[in-house]
Amino acid sequence: LADQKTQFEAIFHGVPDAMILANAAREVILVNSAMTRIFGYSPQEVEGRKTAIFYELPEEFERQGRLRYNLDAEQLFEPFEVNYRRKDGGVFPGETVGTVIRDEAGVVLGFLGVVRDISERKRLEQELRQAAAVFENTTEGVVLTDASGRVISVNQAFSGITGYQMHE
């Protein structure tokens, strides 16, 4: 048991994503150091409190409870994205994966949630959408090539000017 405890603690505290262990009532039992880094709370500030403290909106906490944290849940522990709130009030998008913890009889003892801050990914996705819009909407003909000079894509303006179309 001592070895298993040591292994669990090494994994739990070594993961770069926030890990939150909660009981069946969704009250925080244990958090890792990444939770402190990502959310800004000390473990003492969240232990014993409902995990609602992490959500941007109370309604989202309730909605996720209906979707994922009951025996009839339709989307039981599929990865999901939701906005979270840090201690300082800042909001960030998070990708979350949860695992139910049951005893030998199948009774739900609690949940383990893993939260990843996906702010950078969302920012890059937005930049990509903006670049794609500029590419398609510019009146200049644009050709994208790879490093070997192979054409990857052309925009509508290029097709209109030259008559060449991309073939799939």
N, C-alpha and C positions, 0 to 999 in steps of 0.2 A: 504493500500500500504506500509506503514511503517513496518508493521508486516511481510509482504511478503519479503520486502527488507532485513530485519533482518534475516529471515529464510534462504533466498538465500545466504547471506554473510556467515552465520554460516556453511552451507553445503559446499559452494565453498571453503572457507578457511580452513575447517576442514578435508577435504579429504586428505589422505596421498599421493595420486598420483598427478602428475602435471596436472593442468586444464588450458586450454588455450581457451579463447573466442575470436573468430575472426569474422570480418565482411565478407560480400559476396566476397570481393576481397582477402580474406585470409590474411588480415592485423590484427595484434594483437590488441585487444581492452582492454582485462583484463586478468590477470594471477593470480594464487594463490601462496601462500608462498611455497608450495611443488615444484612449477616450479623453484623457486629460489634455493631451496635446491638441486634439481636433475640436473638442467641445469647450475646453477651458475650465471645466469643473474639477475640483479635487474629488477623490473617491468618497470622502466623508460628506460632501455636499449632495451627492446623488443616492448613496446607499439608503435603502428603505423608502425611497420616493418612487412614484409611478414613472414609468418610462415616458410618459407624456411630457416630462420636462425637456426632452430632446426635440420634440416636434415643433415645427414653426407654428402650426395651427392645432388647437385642441380637437377640431373636427377630424383632422387627419389621423390623430391618435385613435379616435373612436372608429373611424372607417377601417383602418388597418386591423383593429381588433376584431371587427366583424369579418373581414376578408381572410385573416390569417391566424388569428389566435383563439380559435374555438374549434370544437370537434367537427362541426359541419362546414368548416371553411372551404370555400371553392378554390382559393389560390394559396393553399397551405404552403408557405415557405418557398414560393418561387421568388427569385430575385426581383426587387422592385426599387423604383426611384421615388424619393420623397424629399421635400425640403425640410431641413433641420435648423434649429436655432441654437447658437452658441450662448454661453453664459453672458457674453458682452452684448447680446442682442443681434449679432450678425447672423444672417441666414445663408445657408449653403445647400447645394443639391447633394444628396447622398444616395449611393446604391447600397441596398441592404439585402442580406441573406440571413434567414433565420433557421433555427433547428429546434424542434421540440425535444424536451427531455422527459422521458417517462420512466417510471419504476418497473420492476419485473412484472407487475400485474397490468401494466399499460396505463396507469394513472398518470396524468400530466403533472409533473413536478415543477416545470418551468420552461424557459426558453433561453436560447443563446442567440443573440443578434450580432451580426458583424456589419459595421457601417464603414463605407469607404467614401471619403470626400471626393466628388467627381467634378469639382469646380473647374479645374483645368481642362478636363475632357469636354465639358459643356462649352467653355470659351472657345476651344479649338473647333468644335462642331459649328458654332455660330460663325466663326471666321471663314470656315470652309463654305458654308451656305452663302455668305456675302460674296466671297470670291467667285463662286459658281454663278451668282446672279450678275455680277459685273461681266464675267466671261460671256454669258449668253446675251446680255442686253446692250453691250457696247456696239457702236456702229462701225467699229474697226474690225477688219478680218483678223482673227486670231487662230493660230495653229499651235497645238501643244505637241511636243515630241519628247521621246525618252532620250537617254544619254547616247544611244546609237543613232539618233536621227529618225527613228521610226515614228510616224504620226500616230498619236494617241487619240486626239480629238480635234475637231474644228468647231468654231461657233457658227451660228446662223448667218452672221454678216459675211464670213469667209465663203460659205456656200453660195450666198447671193452674189457676191462679187466674182467668184471664179467659176461657179457652176459645179464645183466638186462637192460631193457628199461623202460623209463617213459611211463606210460599209461595215456592217456587224458580222 
